Amino acid sequence: MKKGVLLVNLGSPDSPEPKDVKKYLGEFLMDPRVIDVPFWARTLLVKGIILNTRPKQSAEAYKKIWWEEGSPLIILSEQLQDKVQEKVDYPVALAMRYGSMTIKKGLQELVDKGVEEVFLIPLYPQFAMATTETILVLAEEVRQEHFPNLNIESLPAFYNNPEYIKALSESIKKSLAGKTYEHLLFSYHGVPERHIRKSDITNSHCKPSDKIDCVCCKTPSIAHEFCYKHQCKEVTRLVAEYLNLEDNTYSTSFQSRLGFDPWLQPYTDRTIERLGKSGIKNMAIVTPAFVSDCLETLEEIAMEGEEIFHEVGGKEFTTIPCLNTDDNWVAFLANRINEWSKNTVEV
């Protein structure tokens, strides 16, 4: 069977204009794995409130980070696709979960090249309902409806793979070379606390919301295979170990919360503010939930985060780029593809 690879990232509006941003947000926020409430409530919230208030504001944010060539996330993902293609002998296609670069188009591109067996790679190191799971569910729906003879396998979460940890750690080391910093903040995209409990395959390991910061993330369990919070904390721990970071010089936080329900804490914006108020003058921040720079890293962190830090007395704010097209990151993906081709994928 002829093999092929499909890389899948989040997606982007076609332009930073309000009409395109509104269309994109509508698709994104109506995903039941992003806003996991009953359809009627999701429709009321998204179409009745958010899409009537947020697109213009979000469009302004996109305009701040938009490149001449287009969306940074799309451009960087395409560059990654090209570099991975150079390293493997199988056709590599690219798709987005949301937006015009659909998973159906990506699979069609591979099928048109005679591919019968696809290795689908969600470009997320950690598993989450709103990222990896929604990609896998949609890919299977598309396969059943349009490509019933296609065989699809996927790369599991790779948050603790030594090659990935090395790639991330070395990229951090490179970005901080010659810089002085007092604190390194690992900022991950947030999710509602209920997503963590919903992903608990044991239905018992994850603690209630008032104890979400308890020891469950550190207690070995099969639930960790799908626990986003554990996987984020483990990335921080493994990178800190690789870089020999001293205690109290790094921490973990979560960004991009939406709505009024409890989300994973501590929140990034409040953590940046707290660090500045505590006397930290030089800090660095890395965003390991993202592999490609995008709105959440280029605007929310590099612009808004820095502004918060300066407002409370901070001086130097270093934003570490995502892995993007880093050579070690490309090698990691190529190695996973080559292992899969031999039916010996290891994560």
C-alpha positions in Angstrom: 0.0 0.0 0.0 1.3 3.4 -0.9 1.9 5.6 2.2 1.5 9.3 2.7 1.5 11.8 5.6 -0.9 14.5 6.6 0.2 17.2 9.0 -2.7 19.0 10.7 -2.5 22.3 12.5 -5.2 24.5 14.0 -6.0 26.9 11.2 -6.5 30.6 10.4 -8.9 33.0 8.9 -8.3 33.6 5.2 -7.5 37.3 6.0 -7.5 39.6 9.0 -10.7 41.2 7.8 -13.7 41.0 10.2 -15.9 38.9 7.7 -13.2 36.2 7.4 -12.4 36.3 11.1 -16.1 35.9 11.9 -16.4 32.9 9.5 -13.3 31.3 11.1 -14.5 31.9 14.7 -17.9 30.5 13.9 -16.5 27.2 12.7 -14.0 27.0 15.6 -16.3 28.0 18.4 -19.2 25.8 17.2 -17.0 22.7 17.5 -18.6 20.7 20.4 -15.2 19.7 21.6 -14.1 23.4 21.9 -17.2 24.7 23.6 -18.7 21.5 25.1 -22.2 22.6 26.0 -25.5 21.6 24.5 -26.0 22.7 20.9 -28.7 25.2 21.8 -26.5 26.8 24.4 -23.5 26.8 22.2 -25.5 28.4 19.4 -26.9 31.1 21.7 -23.4 31.9 23.0 -21.5 31.8 19.7 -24.0 33.0 17.2 -26.0 35.2 19.5 -23.2 36.9 21.4 -19.6 36.1 20.5 -20.0 36.5 16.7 -21.8 39.8 17.2 -19.1 41.3 19.4 -15.7 39.6 19.0 -14.8 39.4 15.2 -13.9 43.1 14.9 -11.7 43.0 18.0 -10.1 39.7 16.9 -9.6 41.1 13.4 -7.6 44.0 14.9 -5.4 41.5 16.7 -4.8 39.5 13.6 -3.8 42.6 11.7 -1.1 43.3 14.2 0.6 39.9 13.5 -0.3 39.3 9.8 2.6 38.9 7.4 2.8 40.2 3.9 2.7 36.5 2.7 -0.4 35.7 4.8 -1.2 34.1 8.1 2.0 33.4 10.1 0.6 30.0 11.3 -0.2 29.0 7.7 3.1 30.2 6.3 5.1 28.5 9.0 3.2 25.3 8.7 3.8 25.2 5.0 7.5 25.8 5.6 7.5 22.9 8.0 5.7 20.7 5.5 8.4 21.5 2.9 11.3 20.7 5.3 9.7 17.4 6.4 9.1 16.5 2.8 12.8 16.8 2.2 13.5 14.2 4.9 11.1 11.5 3.9 10.2 9.4 0.9 6.5 9.7 1.2 4.2 12.5 0.0 3.5 15.0 2.8 0.3 17.1 2.7 -0.9 19.8 5.1 -4.4 20.6 6.4 -6.0 22.7 9.1 -8.8 21.7 11.5 -10.6 25.0 10.8 -10.6 27.3 7.8 -10.3 26.7 4.1 -7.3 24.3 4.2 -9.6 21.4 5.2 -8.7 17.9 6.2 -10.8 16.7 3.3 -8.6 18.7 0.9 -5.5 17.3 2.5 -6.6 13.7 2.3 -7.8 14.3 -1.3 -4.4 15.6 -2.2 -2.8 12.3 -0.9 -5.4 10.1 -2.5 -4.8 11.8 -5.9 -1.2 10.7 -5.6 -2.3 7.1 -5.1 -1.9 7.0 -1.3 -3.8 4.3 0.4 -2.4 4.5 3.9 -2.1 7.8 5.8 -0.1 8.7 8.8 -2.0 11.6 10.4 0.1 13.9 12.6 -1.8 16.4 14.8 0.7 19.2 15.4 0.1 19.3 19.1 2.5 17.8 21.7 -0.2 17.3 24.3 -3.6 15.6 24.0 -6.7 17.7 24.5 -10.3 17.4 23.5 -10.2 20.7 21.7 -7.1 19.9 19.7 -6.0 16.4 19.0 -9.3 14.7 19.7 -11.3 17.0 17.4 -8.8 16.4 14.6 -9.0 12.6 14.9 -12.8 12.6 15.1 -13.2 14.8 12.0 -10.6 12.9 10.1 -12.5 9.6 10.7 -15.8 11.2 9.7 -14.3 12.5 6.5 -12.7 9.1 5.8 -15.9 7.2 6.2 -17.9 9.6 4.0 -15.4 10.3 1.3 -12.5 7.8 1.4 -13.8 4.5 2.9 -10.9 2.5 1.5 -8.3 4.8 3.1 -6.4 3.5 6.1 -5.5 6.2 8.6 -3.2 5.9 11.6 -2.2 8.8 13.9 0.7 9.9 16.0 -0.2 9.9 19.7 0.7 12.8 22.0 4.5 13.1 22.1 4.9 15.5 25.0 7.4 13.2 26.8 9.3 11.8 23.8 13.0 12.4 24.5 13.6 13.7 20.9 10.8 16.3 21.3 12.0 17.4 24.7 15.5 17.8 23.3 14.2 19.8 20.3 12.2 22.1 22.6 15.0 22.4 25.2 17.7 23.2 22.7 15.4 25.8 21.0 14.9 27.5 24.4 18.7 27.4 25.1 19.4 28.9 21.7 16.9 31.7 22.2 18.2 32.6 25.7 21.9 32.4 24.7 23.6 35.6 26.0 20.5 36.8 27.7 20.0 37.4 31.4 16.7 36.3 32.9 15.4 35.7 36.4 12.4 33.6 35.5 11.3 31.3 32.7 7.5 31.0 32.3 6.0 28.0 30.4 2.7 29.2 29.1 0.3 26.6 27.7 -3.1 27.2 26.1 -5.8 26.9 28.7 -8.8 24.6 28.6 -11.8 24.5 30.9 -11.2 22.3 34.0 -14.2 20.1 33.0 -12.3 19.1 29.8 -9.7 17.5 32.1 -12.3 15.5 34.0 -14.1 14.5 30.7 -10.8 13.1 29.4 -10.2 11.0 32.5 -10.7 7.4 31.1 -10.8 6.0 34.7 -13.6 8.4 35.8 -11.9 8.6 39.1 -8.3 9.8 38.9 -8.9 13.5 38.2 -9.9 15.4 41.3 -13.0 17.7 41.6 -12.5 21.3 40.4 -11.8 22.6 43.9 -8.9 20.2 44.0 -7.7 20.4 40.4 -4.2 21.4 41.5 -3.9 18.4 43.8 -1.4 15.6 43.5 -3.3 13.7 40.8 -1.0 15.0 38.0 2.0 13.6 39.8 0.4 10.2 40.7 1.1 7.6 38.0 -2.1 6.6 36.2 -3.4 5.4 32.8 -5.5 8.6 32.9 -2.3 10.6 32.0 -2.5 9.3 28.5 -5.3 11.8 27.9 -4.7 14.3 30.6 -3.8 17.6 29.1 -2.8 19.2 32.4 -0.5 16.4 33.4 1.1 16.4 30.0 1.8 20.2 30.2 3.3 19.9 33.6 5.4 17.0 32.5 6.8 19.0 29.5 7.8 21.7 32.0 9.4 19.2 34.3 11.3 17.4 31.6 12.6 20.6 30.0 13.7 22.0 33.4 15.5 18.8 34.0 17.2 18.9 30.6 18.3 22.5 31.0 19.2 22.0 34.7 17.0 24.9 35.7 17.0 25.8 39.4 13.9 25.6 41.5 11.9 28.8 41.7 13.4 30.1 38.4 10.6 28.6 36.3 6.8 28.0 36.5 3.8 26.9 34.5 0.7 28.9 33.5 -2.2 28.7 31.1 -3.4 31.4 28.7 -6.4 32.3 26.4 -9.3 31.5 28.7 -12.9 32.2 27.4 -16.1 32.7 29.3 -16.8 32.4 33.0 -16.3 28.7 33.8 -13.2 27.7 35.7 -10.2 27.2 33.4 -6.8 25.7 34.2 -4.8 27.9 36.5 -2.7 29.8 37.2 -3.6 32.2 34.4 -0.7 33.5 32.3 -1.7 37.2 32.3 -2.0 37.2 36.1 1.2 35.3 36.5 3.1 37.8 34.4 1.7 40.6 36.5 2.6 38.8 39.7 6.1 38.2 38.6 6.6 41.8 37.7 5.1 43.0 41.0 7.3 40.6 42.9 10.4 42.4 41.7 11.3 40.2 38.7 12.9 42.6 36.1 13.9 40.1 33.4 11.7 37.2 32.4 11.4 34.9 29.4 8.4 33.0 28.2 7.9 29.9 26.1 4.7 28.5 24.7 5.1 24.7 24.3 1.4 24.0 23.5 2.0 25.5 20.1 4.6 24.3 17.5 4.0 27.2 15.1 3.8 30.9 16.0 0.3 32.3 15.7 -2.1 34.8 17.2 -1.8 33.4 20.7 2.0 33.6 20.7 2.7 36.7 18.6 0.0 39.0 19.9 -1.3 37.6 23.2 2.1 36.8 24.6 4.7 38.9 22.7 2.6 42.0 22.7 -0.1 41.9 25.4 2.1 39.9 27.8 5.0 42.3 27.4 2.8 45.3 28.0 1.5 43.8 31.2 5.0 43.1 32.4 6.2 46.6 31.7 3.2 48.2 33.3 4.1 46.5 36.7 7.8 47.5 36.5 9.3 44.7 34.5 12.2 45.6 32.1 13.3 42.8 29.8 10.6 40.4 28.4 11.9 37.7 26.1 9.5 35.8 24.0 10.9 32.5 22.8 9.7 31.5 19.3 7.8 28.2 18.8 9.6 25.3 17.2 8.3 26.4 13.8 10.9 24.9 11.3 13.6 24.1 13.8 16.0 21.4 12.5 15.6 19.1 15.6 11.8 19.4 15.4 11.8 18.5 11.7 14.1 15.6 12.4 11.7 14.4 15.2 8.8 14.4 12.8 10.8 12.7 10.0 11.9 10.0 12.5 8.3 9.3 13.5 7.2 9.0 9.9 10.0 6.6 9.1 9.2 4.5 12.1 5.6 4.4 11.1 6.5 3.3 7.6 8.2 0.3 9.2 5.2 -0.3 11.5 7.4 0.5 14.5 6.1 3.9 15.7 7.5 4.7 19.1 6.4 7.7 21.2 
